Amino acid sequence: MVGADGVIQAYGEADRESPMGSLAKLVWIRFQGDEWAARDMGFRCVKGGVNGYECWEKKGHGRVDLAKALKESCNLAFLAWADWSLAEEKRLYGDGVTRVRLEDAFRPFLGTRLKPGNEVPALGPPWIGDGDLLRTTPRAMLQWMIHPAQERMMAQCRRLMLGFQGFVMEKPTWWMKTGTAPVPGEYGETCAWVAGSNGVVTAVLRVPRGKGRSDGLARFKAIMGLP
Ligand SMILES: [Zn+2]
């Protein structure tokens, strides 16, 4: 975690890389969040999913806007909007530019896993963090979040998740984004991620394998002393 002094405090396996799960949605907010907010994007997440891909919430999230999709981590909405955005960028700027923009946005999390070339890759679940295409370490994720280039993303998350823009200095309020991700080499195992900020302190937590969203959230709150 990092506070107002800018000093990163790291504990445990802060430098161990693993799939980033739904924290990938923060990267999409950074990349396309302004566009999606400006267009007031909506989506209907229904049981049974789309093209054989079901949301992690099997019964569906129902009708979602950007705020709800982020808060409830609706995979199908993010995937639909991401597909829409790339199609739109391809139409406006062509394949080459779209590819470069996508690579730029996701570079810290892609490593060398994207096939070289100029084509825009077909998206799909791995691009919203379902699978192991996008990876990070707790420290790298935190460094990415607190970088000035992510200021708008952080402000947008705050606005979308908490419903207001400013923050009250005496009583900073936290937004938290959870995620679950596979554990490399451990088939069927998952670990949980939580990333959040109260506008002063920003923190990223990954809890070990065998844990889900709610465990991660409980642990995060306990560490930060939240009710
Ligand atoms: Zn959904």
Boltz pocket constraint, residues with backbone or C-beta under 6 A from the ligand:
constraints:
  - pocket:
      binder: B
      contacts: [[A, 45], [A, 55], [A, 56], [A, 57], [A, 60], [A, 61], [A, 62], [A, 73], [A, 74], [A, 75], [A, 76], [A, 77]]
      max_distance: 6.0
